Amino acid sequence: MIKTAPFSILEYLNKRYHGDIIKNSVLDDISSDSHDDPPDNGNHKDNADYEESDAPNEYDTASFSTTKSTRLSNEEELWISKTSIGPIIWAEAYEGKAIQYDHINEFYPSVLLQKGVQWPTGSGKFKTITRLNNNLQYGIYRVHIEGLPKKSSPQCSQLFRYNQEEYYTHYDIEIARKNGLGVELINISPNAYVFNPENLMDGKELFEDWAKVLIAIKRKKGIAGKVAKDLLVSLWGILCENPRKNGKVGPHRRMKPFILALARKTITETIRPISNHVKRIHTDGFILTNTIDNNLQVGPNTGDLKCEKNGSVIIKNSINVSWTNTEKEITNFVDKQGKKEREVTIPNELITIIIEYCDKLHPLLFINK
């Protein structure tokens, strides 16, 4: 069961969604000058007991119209699409003792909330530049990076993922430079798509309150924990997938290549000091030979590593991995067997609307067990 504050914006939208009356003009409906009463949807039973005093101030619908991501142009969508490449997937053959780490607890929320990180909410500007500065402006660049493999070959080295289209974020260029790879600007116009500060928002402002609430609920487990986990995953899906309405690309998609690039940067910075002992990398996890005394941050907190397996492993390639004599690492709780939890589905359309029209995301839901 999901409980929300009386007549909160979420509850109101949920009624509209299940009443099958969500329209493209949601913003006009929920934040117009006449928002004192919910729009009459013909279901007077739902609205009969409603009074303005029932809605707490923090859910006043007028506050949900101040920030809105701008839609992507066709050219911006092209650049965003070509820059959006997957995680690092790499391995070298190995047989012996090893430890598997999952990096990190609540990996993508931890990426969204990294200190000082900003995310684009408005359109950038196309430019033609003649050289790459040491401190690059937030954006996408057309560059050639040393070591680009053939299309038929694996696209990942241990610490870098190449892009055959040669569209890279400023994070990718930073990683390449740290790896000692040459980076050459491509002589084409335009060759940069950059964002000014007014079109960027701090990740903590956007996501911190929301993430803290849901992560705390998730860790309590139960049905509420399941819903909270689904919401954490759903946000990642809304921000990074390609939802289309009436043939238009969703406005949050411009965050996608930067989230993926920062995720790759995060794991490469963890691995770089111990790279000689890393035998396999897959997205947010890696396998490390346990013959060294490493100083990895393992723990239960958001951003900490999780030690998943400890034993003997045979690695043939990035996909073919087999373990024997493994010990599953158990964190500071014991899973209890109980009755099967009821599945709760949160419609992506509802989450999209909340994200698009909220000033910030704290919190999407108040969930009580």
PyMOL commands that set and color helices and strands:
alter all, ss='L'
color gray80, all
select helices_A, chain A and resi 9-18+26-31+44-47+52-54+57-59+61-64+74-83+107-112+170-178+197-199+203-219+222-240+251-277+348-357
alter helices_A, ss='H'
color red, helices_A
select strands_A, chain A and resi 89-91+94-103+118-120+125-127+139-145+167-169+183-185+192-194+200-202+244-245+248-249+278-282+285-288+305-315+321-328
alter strands_A, ss='S'
color yellow, strands_A
deselect
rebuild
show_as cartoon
